[in-house]
Amino acid sequence: MATKHQRLTHESESEPEPEPEPDTPTQTQKQCTFRSNVIGMLGLLSKLNLNNAHLELLKQTPFWMLIDAVRKGKLAEKACMKHDKPILSIIENYDTNDSKFLIGGKKVAIIRNDIKLIFGIGCGNKPIADLNKKKSDVAFATRGGIHDARIGSKKKKDMINEIPQKKKEEFITDEDIRDVVRLICMFICLTLFFSTSGVTIAWTYVHCMEKIEEIQDYDWAQSIAEILTTSMHKFHEKPRDAIGCVVALMYWICKHTDLIPRPQNEAIPRLLQWNTSNLKKRFDDFEDLTNVNIKGLIKEHIQMGKFCDSLLKDNDQVIIKDLQQQVQDLQNQKQILEQQNHGLETDKDAMKNQLVEMEKERDALKEKLQKMVTMFNTILQTQEQHKFLLEKTAVLEKDNNAMKNQLLKMEKERDLLKEKLQKMDTMSNKILQAKEQNTADLEKRKQMMMQ
């Protein structure tokens, strides 16, 4: 019986497309079919003309840190090329008994936190593998009128470009904007995280992207890591057929060994720290990974895994946005503090403290929002009371023609009051005072009329 992850993998497989030849091919060497790569995402994002509405929605997705790094030009194409030799060498050192890689005499596994840190993925703990969705279950397929059994990477690109062109002379709806964001996330998952021997993605992943505000609730990092590990089990003897996010192995080996010097400034996502071309050159110098130095990095791996988990677990949109800026500020602050006093706390401890403060700020914002909702309800009640007074005044107008001029003035005052009520965020107190004053004026007019 197929496992949950095997079902997701098999669902998205189709006829393979031609791939570039390996780094050092021979006449008898089988051509690699690795589809996982960063270049496809770079090419797509560089051509898209995204507006603020797209960006605000993308910030709510678990892939925003990676997307933002590409948009800001932090990821160069030459620095993130996929190279077959390092990937093949790492896969060949996979031990199926322990589900770990034998590197430098030690066994090390690729885990959820590795994926989160390498790609800067912020996600929750809701499992994806438990879902088993068909096309008929997916709202995106129904809404888009998709008749094909599956949609591949080319179809996704076409749909992303077609939506603004098709609606060029029409009103672009909020759902159109959301569909573009969904398609971008699908494309990244297909070409980078959940690549198979085919060119399509499982409908289960498409289903998880329907509610953009809930995409981060799913445990994308765990699913990526598990599918990659499942692939290692299946293809460790035929590494050229491996599927899943195999490109992560290049950054993973850099993270856990001394093959490439570790940078002083630790960026997020971690893939920004290393040039894969340098890794390829290092792999040209030796035949296996037996003598690679991994001593002393296991403890750091565990610590950074915990740090990554706390850094990226919060799904709140405001926290994620502030966190990116805070990471950059802390990196700059760290350099200054180290020059002034080497005895100050490390950057990691400072970031933990900042995260605690950010959680407090988030709670304060939520409390403020609740107060604003209460105030809004009060204002609605005030509007109903005001409406009642106006109706009562209209009845009095029928009994006394002399009140017509006064009622015209009251209607002008009513219009002014309505405009003030619409500005409840900043003028709620003034609106209440205006209402009290208006009520007093009405009472005076009533007394005058009765006299």
Secondary structure as UniProt FT lines:
FT   HELIX           4..11
FT   TURN            27..28
FT   HELIX           39..47
FT   HELIX           52..58
FT   TURN            59..60
FT   TURN            62..63
FT   HELIX           64..71
FT   TURN            72..73
FT   HELIX           77..80
FT   HELIX           84..92
FT   STRAND          94..95
FT   TURN            96..99
FT   STRAND          100..103
FT   TURN            104..105
FT   STRAND          106..108
FT   HELIX           112..119
FT   TURN            129..130
FT   HELIX           135..137
FT   HELIX           139..143
FT   TURN            144..145
FT   HELIX           153..166
FT   TURN            167..169
FT   HELIX           174..188
FT   HELIX           189..193
FT   HELIX           203..208
FT   HELIX           212..217
FT   HELIX           220..235
FT   TURN            236..237
FT   HELIX           239..241
FT   TURN            246..247
FT   HELIX           248..256
FT   HELIX           270..273
FT   HELIX           276..283
FT   TURN            284..285
FT   TURN            290..291
FT   TURN            295..296
FT   HELIX           298..312
FT   HELIX           317..340
FT   TURN            342..343
FT   HELIX           347..399
FT   HELIX           401..403
FT   HELIX           404..421
FT   TURN            422..423
FT   HELIX           424..450
//
